[in-house]
Amino acid sequence: MEKNPHFNPADYTVAIKNRGRAPKPWRWEICVAGKSKPVLQSDFFETMSEATRAGKAALAEFLSERAA
């Protein structure tokens, strides 16, 4: 399988959003430059730090799958 020549990992970021109601308002979203909607988004988390840890791990996994 050939690598996608247009894939640039620097175009992808993880954003932490407060989009829910207590007790679990936080979620992560993986965004790509030039798109208004997230590529992926999570279920809700109780704390921002939980969402951040999970979002960073999800971004790393997403990028490794896309690069393969």
PDB file with SEQRES, HELIX, SHEET and CRYST1 records, atoms N, CA, C and O in Angstrom:
SEQRES   1 A   68  MET GLU LYS ASN PRO HIS PHE ASN PRO ALA ASP TYR THR          
SEQRES   2 A   68  VAL ALA ILE LYS ASN ARG GLY ARG ALA PRO LYS PRO TRP          
SEQRES   3 A   68  ARG TRP GLU ILE CYS VAL ALA GLY LYS SER LYS PRO VAL          
SEQRES   4 A   68  LEU GLN SER ASP PHE PHE GLU THR MET SER GLU ALA THR          
SEQRES   5 A   68  ARG ALA GLY LYS ALA ALA LEU ALA GLU PHE LEU SER GLU          
SEQRES   6 A   68  ARG ALA ALA                                                  
HELIX    1 AA1 PRO A    9  ASP A   11  5                                   3    
HELIX    2 AA2 MET A   48  ALA A   67  1                                  20    
SHEET    1 AA1 3 TYR A  12  ASN A  18  0                                        
SHEET    2 AA1 3 TRP A  26  VAL A  32 -1                                        
SHEET    3 AA1 3 LEU A  40  GLN A  41 -1                                        
CRYST1    1.000    1.000    1.000  90.00  90.00  90.00 P 1           1          
ATOM      1  N   MET A   1       0.850  -1.181   0.000  1.00  0.00           N  
ATOM      2  CA  MET A   1       0.000   0.000   0.000  1.00  0.00           C  
ATOM      3  C   MET A   1       0.893   1.241   0.000  1.00  0.00           C  
ATOM      4  O   MET A   1       1.829   1.345   0.794  1.00  0.00           O  
ATOM      5  N   GLU A   2       0.597   2.168  -0.888  1.00  0.00           N  
ATOM      6  CA  GLU A   2       1.388   3.391  -0.977  1.00  0.00           C  
ATOM      7  C   GLU A   2       0.865   4.434   0.007  1.00  0.00           C  
ATOM      8  O   GLU A   2      -0.325   4.488   0.319  1.00  0.00           O  
ATOM      9  N   LYS A   3       1.788   5.253   0.479  1.00  0.00           N  
ATOM     10  CA  LYS A   3       1.392   6.331   1.380  1.00  0.00           C  
ATOM     11  C   LYS A   3       0.695   7.432   0.584  1.00  0.00           C  
ATOM     12  O   LYS A   3       1.001   7.664  -0.586  1.00  0.00           O  
ATOM     13  N   ASN A   4      -0.234   8.095   1.235  1.00  0.00           N  
ATOM     14  CA  ASN A   4      -0.954   9.199   0.611  1.00  0.00           C  
ATOM     15  C   ASN A   4      -0.033  10.415   0.551  1.00  0.00           C  
ATOM     16  O   ASN A   4       0.381  10.914   1.598  1.00  0.00           O  
ATOM     17  N   PRO A   5       0.300  10.908  -0.647  1.00  0.00           N  
ATOM     18  CA  PRO A   5       1.220  12.047  -0.742  1.00  0.00           C  
ATOM     19  C   PRO A   5       0.608  13.354  -0.227  1.00  0.00           C  
ATOM     20  O   PRO A   5       1.334  14.312   0.042  1.00  0.00           O  
ATOM     21  N   HIS A   6      -0.708  13.397  -0.089  1.00  0.00           N  
ATOM     22  CA  HIS A   6      -1.377  14.621   0.364  1.00  0.00           C  
ATOM     23  C   HIS A   6      -1.620  14.632   1.873  1.00  0.00           C  
ATOM     24  O   HIS A   6      -2.103  15.625   2.416  1.00  0.00           O  
ATOM     25  N   PHE A   7      -1.287  13.536   2.548  1.00  0.00           N  
ATOM     26  CA  PHE A   7      -1.496  13.449   3.991  1.00  0.00           C  
ATOM     27  C   PHE A   7      -0.383  14.194   4.715  1.00  0.00           C  
ATOM     28  O   PHE A   7       0.799  13.907   4.522  1.00  0.00           O  
ATOM     29  N   ASN A   8      -0.772  15.151   5.550  1.00  0.00           N  
ATOM     30  CA  ASN A   8       0.182  15.910   6.355  1.00  0.00           C  
ATOM     31  C   ASN A   8      -0.301  15.870   7.812  1.00  0.00           C  
ATOM     32  O   ASN A   8      -1.319  16.480   8.138  1.00  0.00           O  
ATOM     33  N   PRO A   9       0.414  15.162   8.682  1.00  0.00           N  
ATOM     34  CA  PRO A   9      -0.022  15.058  10.084  1.00  0.00           C  
ATOM     35  C   PRO A   9      -0.161  16.406  10.781  1.00  0.00           C  
ATOM     36  O   PRO A   9      -0.940  16.533  11.725  1.00  0.00           O  
ATOM     37  N   ALA A  10       0.573  17.403  10.334  1.00  0.00           N  
ATOM     38  CA  ALA A  10       0.495  18.724  10.963  1.00  0.00           C  
ATOM     39  C   ALA A  10      -0.850  19.404  10.726  1.00  0.00           C  
ATOM     40  O   ALA A  10      -1.179  20.375  11.408  1.00  0.00           O  
ATOM     41  N   ASP A  11      -1.633  18.905   9.765  1.00  0.00           N  
ATOM     42  CA  ASP A  11      -2.952  19.475   9.484  1.00  0.00           C  
ATOM     43  C   ASP A  11      -4.005  19.055  10.506  1.00  0.00           C  
ATOM     44  O   ASP A  11      -5.087  19.639  10.547  1.00  0.00           O  
ATOM     45  N   TYR A  12      -3.706  18.050  11.332  1.00  0.00           N  
ATOM     46  CA  TYR A  12      -4.672  17.499  12.276  1.00  0.00           C  
ATOM     47  C   TYR A  12      -4.350  17.963  13.695  1.00  0.00           C  
ATOM     48  O   TYR A  12      -3.193  17.976  14.115  1.00  0.00           O  
ATOM     49  N   THR A  13      -5.399  18.343  14.420  1.00  0.00           N  
ATOM     50  CA  THR A  13      -5.246  18.773  15.809  1.00  0.00           C  
ATOM     51  C   THR A  13      -6.366  18.168  16.650  1.00  0.00           C  
ATOM     52  O   THR A  13      -7.402  17.746  16.135  1.00  0.00           O  
ATOM     53  N   VAL A  14      -6.129  18.141  17.940  1.00  0.00           N  
ATOM     54  CA  VAL A  14      -7.177  17.720  18.861  1.00  0.00           C  
ATOM     55  C   VAL A  14      -7.643  18.960  19.617  1.00  0.00           C  
ATOM     56  O   VAL A  14      -6.830  19.747  20.100  1.00  0.00           O  
ATOM     57  N   ALA A  15      -8.947  19.122  19.711  1.00  0.00           N  
ATOM     58  CA  ALA A  15      -9.539  20.248  20.436  1.00  0.00           C  
ATOM     59  C   ALA A  15     -10.404  19.684  21.551  1.00  0.00           C  
ATOM     60  O   ALA A  15     -11.098  18.683  21.374  1.00  0.00           O  
ATOM     61  N   ILE A  16     -10.353  20.336  22.692  1.00  0.00           N  
ATOM     62  CA  ILE A  16     -11.165  19.929  23.838  1.00  0.00           C  
ATOM     63  C   ILE A  16     -12.306  20.929  23.961  1.00  0.00           C  
ATOM     64  O   ILE A  16     -12.080  22.135  24.062  1.00  0.00           O  
ATOM     65  N   LYS A  17     -13.528  20.421  23.952  1.00  0.00           N  
ATOM     66  CA  LYS A  17     -14.708  21.289  23.937  1.00  0.00           C  
ATOM     67  C   LYS A  17     -15.624  20.990  25.118  1.00  0.00           C  
ATOM     68  O   LYS A  17     -15.758  19.844  25.548  1.00  0.00           O  
ATOM     69  N   ASN A  18     -16.240  22.029  25.624  1.00  0.00           N  
ATOM     70  CA  ASN A  18     -17.255  21.913  26.664  1.00  0.00           C  
ATOM     71  C   ASN A  18     -18.596  21.974  25.951  1.00  0.00           C  
ATOM     72  O   ASN A  18     -19.140  23.058  25.741  1.00  0.00           O  
ATOM     73  N   ARG A  19     -19.127  20.830  25.581  1.00  0.00           N  
ATOM     74  CA  ARG A  19     -20.332  20.769  24.752  1.00  0.00           C  
ATOM     75  C   ARG A  19     -21.508  20.050  25.409  1.00  0.00           C  
ATOM     76  O   ARG A  19     -22.571  19.927  24.801  1.00  0.00           O  
ATOM     77  N   GLY A  20     -21.335  19.582  26.619  1.00  0.00           N  
ATOM     78  CA  GLY A  20     -22.401  18.816  27.256  1.00  0.00           C  
ATOM     79  C   GLY A  20     -22.908  19.475  28.517  1.00  0.00           C  
ATOM     80  O   GLY A  20     -22.638  20.644  28.794  1.00  0.00           O  
ATOM     81  N   ARG A  21     -23.637  18.702  29.260  1.00  0.00           N  
ATOM     82  CA  ARG A  21     -24.166  19.158  30.549  1.00  0.00           C  
ATOM     83  C   ARG A  21     -23.501  18.353  31.655  1.00  0.00           C  
ATOM     84  O   ARG A  21     -23.044  17.229  31.444  1.00  0.00           O  
ATOM     85  N   ALA A  22     -23.458  18.947  32.823  1.00  0.00           N  
ATOM     86  CA  ALA A  22     -22.887  18.254  33.984  1.00  0.00           C  
ATOM     87  C   ALA A  22     -23.628  16.939  34.170  1.00  0.00           C  
ATOM     88  O   ALA A  22     -24.830  16.894  33.906  1.00  0.00           O  
ATOM     89  N   PRO A  23     -23.000  15.904  34.595  1.00  0.00           N  
ATOM     90  CA  PRO A  23     -21.664  15.815  35.165  1.00  0.00           C  
ATOM     91  C   PRO A  23     -20.569  15.514  34.136  1.00  0.00           C  
ATOM     92  O   PRO A  23     -19.398  15.445  34.510  1.00  0.00           O  
ATOM     93  N   LYS A  24     -20.906  15.332  32.857  1.00  0.00           N  
ATOM     94  CA  LYS A  24     -19.892  15.002  31.849  1.00  0.00           C  
ATOM     95  C   LYS A  24     -20.001  15.962  30.661  1.00  0.00           C  
ATOM     96  O   LYS A  24     -20.585  15.608  29.637  1.00  0.00           O  
ATOM     97  N   PRO A  25     -19.450  17.162  30.785  1.00  0.00           N  
ATOM     98  CA  PRO A  25     -19.601  18.144  29.711  1.00  0.00           C  
ATOM     99  C   PRO A  25     -18.483  18.152  28.666  1.00  0.00           C  
ATOM    100  O   PRO A  25     -18.637  18.785  27.621  1.00  0.00           O  
ATOM    101  N   TRP A  26     -17.360  17.465  28.919  1.00  0.00           N  
ATOM    102  CA  TRP A  26     -16.173  17.619  28.075  1.00  0.00           C  
ATOM    103  C   TRP A  26     -16.060  16.520  27.026  1.00  0.00           C  
ATOM    104  O   TRP A  26     -16.370  15.358  27.290  1.00  0.00           O  
ATOM    105  N   ARG A  27     -15.607  16.909  25.820  1.00  0.00           N  
ATOM    106  CA  ARG A  27     -15.338  15.937  24.771  1.00  0.00           C  
ATOM    107  C   ARG A  27     -14.146  16.410  23.961  1.00  0.00           C  
ATOM    108  O   ARG A  27     -13.836  17.601  23.934  1.00  0.00           O  
ATOM    109  N   TRP A  28     -13.474  15.468  23.298  1.00  0.00           N  
ATOM    110  CA  TRP A  28     -12.402  15.840  22.383  1.00  0.00           C  
ATOM    111  C   TRP A  28     -12.913  15.717  20.957  1.00  0.00           C  
ATOM    112  O   TRP A  28     -13.810  14.927  20.663  1.00  0.00           O  
ATOM    113  N   GLU A  29     -12.320  16.517  20.079  1.00  0.00           N  
ATOM    114  CA  GLU A  29     -12.643  16.464  18.657  1.00  0.00           C  
ATOM    115  C   GLU A  29     -11.338  16.535  17.871  1.00  0.00           C  
ATOM    116  O   GLU A  29     -10.477  17.364  18.166  1.00  0.00           O  
ATOM    117  N   ILE A  30     -11.191  15.674  16.879  1.00  0.00           N  
ATOM    118  CA  ILE A  30     -10.037  15.736  15.982  1.00  0.00           C  
ATOM    119  C   ILE A  30     -10.472  16.543  14.769  1.00  0.00           C  
ATOM    120  O   ILE A  30     -11.431  16.199  14.077  1.00  0.00           O  
ATOM    121  N   CYS A  31      -9.738  17.631  14.531  1.00  0.00           N  
ATOM    122  CA  CYS A  31     -10.069  18.562  13.455  1.00  0.00           C  
ATOM    123  C   CYS A  31      -8.952  18.562  12.421  1.00  0.00           C  
ATOM    124  O   CYS A  31      -7.798  18.265  12.731  1.00  0.00           O  
ATOM    125  N   VAL A  32      -9.310  18.896  11.197  1.00  0.00           N  
ATOM    126  CA  VAL A  32      -8.327  19.009  10.124  1.00  0.00           C  
ATOM    127  C   VAL A  32      -8.449  20.411   9.531  1.00  0.00           C  
ATOM    128  O   VAL A  32      -9.543  20.966   9.425  1.00  0.00           O  
ATOM    129  N   ALA A  33      -7.317  20.962   9.153  1.00  0.00           N  
ATOM    130  CA  ALA A  33      -7.292  22.309   8.579  1.00  0.00           C  
ATOM    131  C   ALA A  33      -8.189  22.381   7.356  1.00  0.00           C  
ATOM    132  O   ALA A  33      -8.167  21.495   6.501  1.00  0.00           O  
ATOM    133  N   GLY A  34      -8.974  23.441   7.280  1.00  0.00           N  
ATOM    134  CA  GLY A  34      -9.839  23.667   6.129  1.00  0.00           C  
ATOM    135  C   GLY A  34     -11.220  23.059   6.222  1.00  0.00           C  
ATOM    136  O   GLY A  34     -12.036  23.250   5.320  1.00  0.00           O  
ATOM    137  N   LYS A  35     -11.503  22.336   7.282  1.00  0.00           N  
ATOM    138  CA  LYS A  35     -12.821  21.714   7.451  1.00  0.00           C  
ATOM    139  C   LYS A  35     -13.508  22.305   8.669  1.00  0.00           C  
ATOM    140  O   LYS A  35     -12.866  22.554   9.690  1.00  0.00           O  
ATOM    141  N   SER A  36     -14.805  22.529   8.566  1.00  0.00           N  
ATOM    142  CA  SER A  36     -15.534  23.118   9.687  1.00  0.00           C  
ATOM    143  C   SER A  36     -16.030  22.065  10.679  1.00  0.00           C  
ATOM    144  O   SER A  36     -16.243  22.379  11.850  1.00  0.00           O  
ATOM    145  N   LYS A  37     -16.214  20.829  10.232  1.00  0.00           N  
ATOM    146  CA  LYS A  37     -16.684  19.770  11.121  1.00  0.00           C  
ATOM    147  C   LYS A  37     -15.528  18.871  11.527  1.00  0.00           C  
ATOM    148  O   LYS A  37     -14.600  18.657  10.747  1.00  0.00           O  
ATOM    149  N   PRO A  38     -15.581  18.342  12.750  1.00  0.00           N  
ATOM    150  CA  PRO A  38     -14.507  17.452  13.201  1.00  0.00           C  
ATOM    151  C   PRO A  38     -14.507  16.134  12.428  1.00  0.00           C  
ATOM    152  O   PRO A  38     -15.549  15.661  11.973  1.00  0.00           O  
ATOM    153  N   VAL A  39     -13.325  15.559  12.294  1.00  0.00           N  
ATOM    154  CA  VAL A  39     -13.170  14.256  11.649  1.00  0.00           C  
ATOM    155  C   VAL A  39     -13.675  13.159  12.587  1.00  0.00           C  
ATOM    156  O   VAL A  39     -14.344  12.223  12.152  1.00  0.00           O  
ATOM    157  N   LEU A  40     -13.354  13.279  13.860  1.00  0.00           N  
ATOM    158  CA  LEU A  40     -13.798  12.351  14.905  1.00  0.00           C  
ATOM    159  C   LEU A  40     -14.152  13.146  16.147  1.00  0.00           C  
ATOM    160  O   LEU A  40     -13.636  14.241  16.372  1.00  0.00           O  
ATOM    161  N   GLN A  41     -15.048  12.575  16.956  1.00  0.00           N  
ATOM    162  CA  GLN A  41     -15.328  13.174  18.259  1.00  0.00           C  
ATOM    163  C   GLN A  41     -15.659  12.065  19.248  1.00  0.00           C  
ATOM    164  O   GLN A  41     -16.105  10.980  18.875  1.00  0.00           O  
ATOM    165  N   SER A  42     -15.432  12.367  20.499  1.00  0.00           N  
ATOM    166  CA  SER A  42     -15.585  11.360  21.548  1.00  0.00           C  
ATOM    167  C   SER A  42     -16.946  11.431  22.213  1.00  0.00           C  
ATOM    168  O   SER A  42     -17.775  12.295  21.928  1.00  0.00           O  
ATOM    169  N   ASP A  43     -17.134  10.476  23.117  1.00  0.00           N  
ATOM    170  CA  ASP A  43     -18.225  10.574  24.070  1.00  0.00           C  
ATOM    171  C   ASP A  43     -17.799  11.619  25.105  1.00  0.00           C  
ATOM    172  O   ASP A  43     -16.740  12.231  24.965  1.00  0.00           O  
ATOM    173  N   PHE A  44     -18.602  11.822  26.121  1.00  0.00           N  
ATOM    174  CA  PHE A  44     -18.332  12.877  27.091  1.00  0.00           C  
ATOM    175  C   PHE A  44     -17.510  12.387  28.284  1.00  0.00           C  
ATOM    176  O   PHE A  44     -17.580  11.219  28.666  1.00  0.00           O  
ATOM    177  N   PHE A  45     -16.725  13.308  28.865  1.00  0.00           N  
ATOM    178  CA  PHE A  45     -15.865  13.049  30.018  1.00  0.00           C  
ATOM    179  C   PHE A  45     -16.235  14.010  31.144  1.00  0.00           C  
ATOM    180  O   PHE A  45     -16.786  15.085  30.907  1.00  0.00           O  
ATOM    181  N   GLU A  46     -15.924  13.603  32.373  1.00  0.00           N  
ATOM    182  CA  GLU A  46     -16.217  14.446  33.534  1.00  0.00           C  
ATOM    183  C   GLU A  46     -15.295  15.643  33.633  1.00  0.00           C  
ATOM    184  O   GLU A  46     -15.730  16.727  34.022  1.00  0.00           O  
ATOM    185  N   THR A  47     -14.016  15.465  33.282  1.00  0.00           N  
ATOM    186  CA  THR A  47     -13.061  16.562  33.440  1.00  0.00           C  
ATOM    187  C   THR A  47     -12.359  16.876  32.118  1.00  0.00           C  
ATOM    188  O   THR A  47     -12.271  16.039  31.220  1.00  0.00           O  
ATOM    189  N   MET A  48     -11.872  18.085  32.036  1.00  0.00           N  
ATOM    190  CA  MET A  48     -11.124  18.515  30.869  1.00  0.00           C  
ATOM    191  C   MET A  48      -9.836  17.708  30.717  1.00  0.00           C  
ATOM    192  O   MET A  48      -9.437  17.370  29.603  1.00  0.00           O  
ATOM    193  N   SER A  49      -9.188  17.401  31.842  1.00  0.00           N  
ATOM    194  CA  SER A  49      -7.928  16.656  31.776  1.00  0.00           C  
ATOM    195  C   SER A  49      -8.142  15.230  31.270  1.00  0.00           C  
ATOM    196  O   SER A  49      -7.302  14.712  30.535  1.00  0.00           O  
ATOM    197  N   GLU A  50      -9.242  14.590  31.646  1.00  0.00           N  
ATOM    198  CA  GLU A  50      -9.557  13.257  31.114  1.00  0.00           C  
ATOM    199  C   GLU A  50      -9.756  13.316  29.605  1.00  0.00           C  
ATOM    200  O   GLU A  50      -9.241  12.471  28.873  1.00  0.00           O  
ATOM    201  N   ALA A  51     -10.496  14.307  29.146  1.00  0.00           N  
ATOM    202  CA  ALA A  51     -10.750  14.473  27.719  1.00  0.00           C  
ATOM    203  C   ALA A  51      -9.458  14.772  26.961  1.00  0.00           C  
ATOM    204  O   ALA A  51      -9.267  14.291  25.844  1.00  0.00           O  
ATOM    205  N   THR A  52      -8.575  15.561  27.565  1.00  0.00           N  
ATOM    206  CA  THR A  52      -7.300  15.900  26.933  1.00  0.00           C  
ATOM    207  C   THR A  52      -6.429  14.667  26.760  1.00  0.00           C  
ATOM    208  O   THR A  52      -5.886  14.438  25.679  1.00  0.00           O  
ATOM    209  N   ARG A  53      -6.292  13.872  27.814  1.00  0.00           N  
ATOM    210  CA  ARG A  53      -5.480  12.644  27.728  1.00  0.00           C  
ATOM    211  C   ARG A  53      -6.028  11.703  26.666  1.00  0.00           C  
ATOM    212  O   ARG A  53      -5.278  11.187  25.838  1.00  0.00           O  
ATOM    213  N   ALA A  54      -7.326  11.483  26.692  1.00  0.00           N  
ATOM    214  CA  ALA A  54      -7.946  10.570  25.732  1.00  0.00           C  
ATOM    215  C   ALA A  54      -7.859  11.127  24.311  1.00  0.00           C  
ATOM    216  O   ALA A  54      -7.655  10.372  23.361  1.00  0.00           O  
ATOM    217  N   GLY A  55      -8.012  12.425  24.164  1.00  0.00           N  
ATOM    218  CA  GLY A  55      -7.934  13.047  22.840  1.00  0.00           C  
ATOM    219  C   GLY A  55      -6.547  12.953  22.237  1.00  0.00           C  
ATOM    220  O   GLY A  55      -6.406  12.687  21.043  1.00  0.00           O  
ATOM    221  N   LYS A  56      -5.519  13.168  23.047  1.00  0.00           N  
ATOM    222  CA  LYS A  56      -4.139  13.037  22.550  1.00  0.00           C  
ATOM    223  C   LYS A  56      -3.851  11.607  22.113  1.00  0.00           C  
ATOM    224  O   LYS A  56      -3.211  11.385  21.085  1.00  0.00           O  
ATOM    225  N   ALA A  57      -4.321  10.640  22.890  1.00  0.00           N  
ATOM    226  CA  ALA A  57      -4.126   9.237  22.523  1.00  0.00           C  
ATOM    227  C   ALA A  57      -4.886   8.898  21.239  1.00  0.00           C  
ATOM    228  O   ALA A  57      -4.371   8.183  20.380  1.00  0.00           O  
ATOM    229  N   ALA A  58      -6.100   9.406  21.113  1.00  0.00           N  
ATOM    230  CA  ALA A  58      -6.894   9.150  19.910  1.00  0.00           C  
ATOM    231  C   ALA A  58      -6.255   9.785  18.679  1.00  0.00           C  
ATOM    232  O   ALA A  58      -6.262   9.189  17.602  1.00  0.00           O  
ATOM    233  N   LEU A  59      -5.709  10.978  18.826  1.00  0.00           N  
ATOM    234  CA  LEU A  59      -5.042  11.644  17.708  1.00  0.00           C  
ATOM    235  C   LEU A  59      -3.818  10.849  17.270  1.00  0.00           C  
ATOM    236  O   LEU A  59      -3.600  10.662  16.073  1.00  0.00           O  
ATOM    237  N   ALA A  60      -3.021  10.380  18.219  1.00  0.00           N  
ATOM    238  CA  ALA A  60      -1.835   9.587  17.888  1.00  0.00           C  
ATOM    239  C   ALA A  60      -2.227   8.315  17.143  1.00  0.00           C  
ATOM    240  O   ALA A  60      -1.585   7.951  16.159  1.00  0.00           O  
ATOM    241  N   GLU A  61      -3.274   7.640  17.604  1.00  0.00           N  
ATOM    242  CA  GLU A  61      -3.738   6.416  16.935  1.00  0.00           C  
ATOM    243  C   GLU A  61      -4.276   6.735  15.540  1.00  0.00           C  
ATOM    244  O   GLU A  61      -3.984   6.021  14.580  1.00  0.00           O  
ATOM    245  N   PHE A  62      -5.054   7.797  15.431  1.00  0.00           N  
ATOM    246  CA  PHE A  62      -5.609   8.209  14.143  1.00  0.00           C  
ATOM    247  C   PHE A  62      -4.499   8.507  13.133  1.00  0.00           C  
ATOM    248  O   PHE A  62      -4.566   8.074  11.983  1.00  0.00           O  
ATOM    249  N   LEU A  63      -3.486   9.245  13.569  1.00  0.00           N  
ATOM    250  CA  LEU A  63      -2.390   9.602  12.665  1.00  0.00           C  
ATOM    251  C   LEU A  63      -1.569   8.381  12.262  1.00  0.00           C  
ATOM    252  O   LEU A  63      -1.125   8.289  11.118  1.00  0.00           O  
ATOM    253  N   SER A  64      -1.362   7.447  13.183  1.00  0.00           N  
ATOM    254  CA  SER A  64      -0.605   6.248  12.833  1.00  0.00           C  
ATOM    255  C   SER A  64      -1.373   5.387  11.834  1.00  0.00           C  
ATOM    256  O   SER A  64      -0.768   4.789  10.943  1.00  0.00           O  
ATOM    257  N   GLU A  65      -2.689   5.317  11.971  1.00  0.00           N  
ATOM    258  CA  GLU A  65      -3.507   4.557  11.017  1.00  0.00           C  
ATOM    259  C   GLU A  65      -3.506   5.219   9.637  1.00  0.00           C  
ATOM    260  O   GLU A  65      -3.438   4.538   8.614  1.00  0.00           O  
ATOM    261  N   ARG A  66      -3.582   6.548   9.622  1.00  0.00           N  
ATOM    262  CA  ARG A  66      -3.603   7.273   8.343  1.00  0.00           C  
ATOM    263  C   ARG A  66      -2.255   7.214   7.623  1.00  0.00           C  
ATOM    264  O   ARG A  66      -2.203   7.201   6.393  1.00  0.00           O  
ATOM    265  N   ALA A  67      -1.179   7.180   8.389  1.00  0.00           N  
ATOM    266  CA  ALA A  67       0.161   7.179   7.800  1.00  0.00           C  
ATOM    267  C   ALA A  67       0.533   5.811   7.229  1.00  0.00           C  
ATOM    268  O   ALA A  67       1.399   5.711   6.360  1.00  0.00           O  
ATOM    269  N   ALA A  68      -0.123   4.762   7.719  1.00  0.00           N  
ATOM    270  CA  ALA A  68       0.211   3.399   7.273  1.00  0.00           C  
ATOM    271  C   ALA A  68      -0.271   3.122   5.872  1.00  0.00           C  
ATOM    272  O   ALA A  68      -0.067   2.024   5.355  1.00  0.00           O  
TER     273      ALA A  68                                                      
END                                                                             
